[in-house]
Each structure stands twice: as structure tokens, then as C-alpha cells.
């Protein structure tokens, strides 16, 4: 009824259905239909056509007087509801793969909530395939995933590569595996390698690069396959093998000397960090602000 009353009011203001349609961005048939619905609802003609445009009937005069009150009340109601929505804490659920969610994003979430106290950010961490599935299922509002590309991201989602990061080779600080200053492909073939489970972002990058080198996965000496980054780092520190891992995950460990970062010769394992969100964008002001933050290197403040 509000739309019909607003249309009726615009026609009366302009004295013309054409000019009312231009203001409301409606076609003349749409204007006529709304006016007809009002006349059917009240059972009386509300407007009469003249050479000068349209004029109010007696019933139209009464309706116009009440319509102004209704529309004014509706504007006040919308303003109050908007204020309530702005004050209401907004929970946004972000999905992230473990390297990003466990080591880079926590600082971003903290800084964003300091700037936007009404925001409530929930961070859900999982394997790449799991995160993308939760996005499809509507559990997440957006996601930030690590991996070699975008092939597995459905077309109905907007994709934006926000960063490209190298995986680094880590090894123990003492023992036989610590003897080499740098590693080549041949060194990787001989050393025990600790890898993440299938579907993990870093595992996908390792598989893709290894294949591009013309190598078979079976050629690697896989010592262990672990589902936790902490387990990988603990095993490396204990001398059980070497591993390729995001530099974000090992900066603190390398700094305190529990593992060492080993240079790679003639090898680069490059990972894309891809932001995935609805194609029609984020709806609320807080949601849009978070999206801008994640896309801006200056604002996102990864740890």
C-alpha cells in the first residue's frame, strides 16, 4: 500500500502521470496499475483527467490528505529502523585456510573490530575445499583461501587475488638435515618431506609446482602427512624431515630458532591468496568496509 500511496502522491504533486513516472523511474502502465489498485481498494475514482493533466476528485482529496500522513510516518519509521540496524552488532563469518586464518587474519580481525566496534567477526578455519563448500552452503559470508589458482572456485562468486606468497622450505636447526645451506630439486628428492593432507592449500601448491617440473608425486620421499600446521612445525623441529610451508606460519619459529628457513635454488613455490565473496557485493556498510579492508594492503594489517 505504501508504494501505491507514494505513486498517487507523486501524480498529484506533478499533475501528470508522465512526470510522476520520471521521478519514480516507473513506466506509465505501472503508474496506471497502482492508481487502479487504489481506486479498487476504496471503491471510488480518485483522479479525473483534464486538458491540464489530472485533478483530484473529492475522494482523492481525502486520500491525499491521509497519504501525506502515512508517507511521513513511513519515512520516520524507516529512519528509526535504519538507526536500530546501525546500532545492532553485525556478525560476519569469514572462512579461511589454516595458513591465512591461523597466522595472518587474526590481526586484521582485531584491528577492524577496534575501528568498527559494532562488528562481530567470526573466523572459521579449514581446508580449502571445506571452506569453499561452507561458502556454497551459506555458512560463510566471504572467504580467503590459499592455493595455486582459482579453478575450483565456482563462477557465481566474485574472486580477487589479494596477495601472492611464496612457500618456504623449513628444516631443523641441528642434525643431518641442517647440513645443507640450500636445497635443489635433487636435494628434495632425497630428503624426508613432511606434507599437509590432500586438499590443504599448501599441498595443492606443492602438487601443482611439482607436476610443472615434470616430476611425479611418488618421487618425493614423503615421511609424514599431517593435518595440522603446528604438527608439521613440531615434526620439522624434531628433525623428522623438511617441509614447504607459508612464510607467515614460521616467522616466529625461525626468529626463536626452533626451525630454520632453507633457501631454494632454482625453485619457487608461489601461492595465491584469493578473496571470494558474492558477485553482487556485500550488502551492509560494515560488510563493505570489511571487504575494502581485506582488499587493501595498507589497511588489512596481516600479523
N, C-alpha and C positions, 0 to 999 in steps of 0.2 A: 504493500500500500504506500510506503514512503516514496518509492520510485515513481508511482503514478501521481502522487501529490506534488512531487518536485517537478515533474513534467508539466502538470497543469499550471503550477505557479510560474514556470518559465514562459509558457504560452501567453499567460495573462500579462506578464511583465513586458514582453516584446510585442504583444498584439498580433503575433504571427507564428504559425507552426514552423515555417521555414527557418526563421531566425532562432527560435527555441531549439530546433534540431541542431543548428550550428553550434549553439552554446553547449548542448548536452552531447554532441557527437552522435546523434541518432538520426536515422532516416525518417522521412515524413510518414511512411507507413507505420513505423514503430511508434511515432508520436500519436498518430491517429488511434492505434490499437490501445495505447494506455489511456487515452481520453475516453474511448468507448467503454473500457472496463470500469472507469469511474462512473460514467452515466448509467451503466447497467447495475452497478452496485447500489447507487442511490435512487435509481428509477426515475430520473428526471434529466432533461437536457441542461447542460451546464454552460455551453457556449453557443453563440449564434454567429454565423458568417455574415460579414458585410463587405461593401466595397473597400472599406478602410482596413479590413482584416477580420479579427474576431472580437466579439464583445461578450461580457458576462450576462447570463440570464439572472433572474432573482436567486434561483438555487445556486448558481455559480458564485454569486456574491457571498452567500452564506458559506459555501465551501471554501472560497478563497480566504475568508477571514480565519476560519479554523485551520486551514492548511498552513498559514503562516505560523500559527502557534505550534502545530505538530512539527513542522520543519525546524523551528527554533529549538524545541525540546530535543529533537533528534540530534541536532548539532551539539547541544550541551551534553547529551548522553555519550556521543562518540568521543568528545574531548575527555570526559571523565574516565571512560573505559580505556582510552589511549594512555592516560596518566597512570591508571592502575597497571596496565600491561608493562609500562616502562619501569614501574617500581617493583614489579614481580620478579624474583630471581629467575633467570633464564638458564636452564640446564642444556648444555651442548655436549654431545657424546662424540669424542674423536677416537677413531681406531688407528693403531699404528703398529708397524712391525717392531720386533724387540730392540733392534739397534737404535731406532729413532725414538720409540716410546720410552725405552728404559734409560736412555742416556742423553738425548738431545732435547726432547719436548718438555720434560718437567719444568725447566727454567722458563720456557715460553708460556706455559700454563700459569705459572706463578706470577710472572710479570704482567700478563694480560689481566688476571684477576685483580691485581693491585690497581691497574688502570681502570678496570670496569668492575667495581665491587658487586654489581647485581648479577654478574655472570657466574655460573656454576659449571665448571668443566669437568667431565668425567673422561678419563683416559683408559681405553680398553686396548690391551696389548696382546698380539697373537701372531701366528704365521701369516704370511702374505695372503695365501688362499683363504684362510679363515677370516681375516679382516675384510677382504673383498666380498665374501659371502655374507657377512653381517651387514655390510653396506647395502647389498642387494635385498636383504631381508628387512631393511628399515630399522635395524637396531642402532645404527650409527648415523650421525648427521654428515660426517665427512671423514676422510681417511688420509693418512700419509704413509706410503709404503715404499720399501726398499726393494730394488730388483734390477734386472738387466734391461727392462723396457716396459712397454705398455700393451703388449699383445694380448694379455689375459684380462685387460680392463674392458668391460662392456661399453659399446658405443653410446649408450644412453647417459653416460656420465661424462662430466667435463674433466679433462686431465691437464695438469700443469706441472712440468718438471721444475721443482723449486731449487734443486741442488744436485750436483754431481760429485760424488765422493769416492775416493779410492779405498779399496780394502787393503789392509797392510798385513804383512806376514809377521806373526809373533812367534817367539821361541823362548825357551828357558834361558836364564842368565848364566847357568853353570852346566857342566856335563858335556857329553859328546855333541849334542845338537847346538851348543853355543860356540863351537869352534869356528864355524864359517862366518866371515864378515858379511857376505851377501849370498843370495841364492839365485840359481838359474833354473830353467825348466828341468834340466837333468838332475839338479840337486833335489827338486821337489819330487821327482820320480823315486828317489832313493830314501827320502826321509819319511818317517811315520807322520801321517797327516790326520789331524782331528777335524772333523767336519760337522756342520749342523745337519739336522734331519731333512729329508726331501720336503720341498715346499717353502723352506725358510729363504728369506731374501738373499742372504749372503751365499747360500748353497746354489741358488739359481744363477747368480752372477758367476760363481766358480765353474758351474757346469757349462754355461754359455761360452766363457772365455776359453776354457779347456778344449771345448769342441772346435772353436775357431782356430786353435793351434794345430788342428788335425790329430788330436790325441783322443784316446778312448778313456772313459771314466775308470775302467777296470785297470788301467795302467797305474793309477795312483795307489800308493800304499796306505790305504785307509786304516788307521789304528783304532779309531773310535768314531761313533756317530752319536752326537749328544743333542738334546733338545733345549739346552739352557746355555746362554752366553757365559754365565758365571761358572758353569761346569766346564765349559771349554777353556776358560782362562785358568781355572784351578788345575786342570789336567796339563796344560802347557807349562805352567809354573812348576809343576812337579816333575817335569822332564819326560812326559809321556809322548810328546810329539810337537809339531808345529801346526799353526792354523792361520787361515786367512779370515780377517775379521774387520769390521768397520773401525776406523781410527778413533771414532767417538767413544767406542766401548773400552779402549785400552789406554787412553791418555793418562789417566790417574795411575793405572797399574805400571805403565812404563816409567812414570815420574818417580814412583816409590821404589822401583827396581825389582818388582816381582816377576815381570816378563820384560823382554827386550823386543823392539821393533827392528826387523831384519830387512835391509834394502833388497829389492828385487832387481835383477839385471835382465833387461830385455822383456820384461813382463809388466803388464798393468791390468789390474782388475778393477774396472770402473763401474760404480753402481749409481743408478738414478734414484733420487728421492722424488716420488710423484705424489702430488696432492690431487685427490679425487673428491669431487663434490657434484651436487645436482646441476644439470645443464641449465636449468632456469635460475641458477644462482642461489644464494642464501637469502632467506626472507626478512628476518628481523634485523634491526640496527646492530645488535650485539653480534649476531651471526655474521653479518657483512664485515664488521670490524675485525672479527677473528680471522676471516678469510683474507682480508687485506694484510693482517699481521703475518700470517703464515707465508704469504707470497712475497713479503718484503724482507730482503736480507738485513736491512737496517733495523727493522722492528722486531723480528721474531726471536732474537736473543737465545739461540740454542745454547745449551750448557757448555 
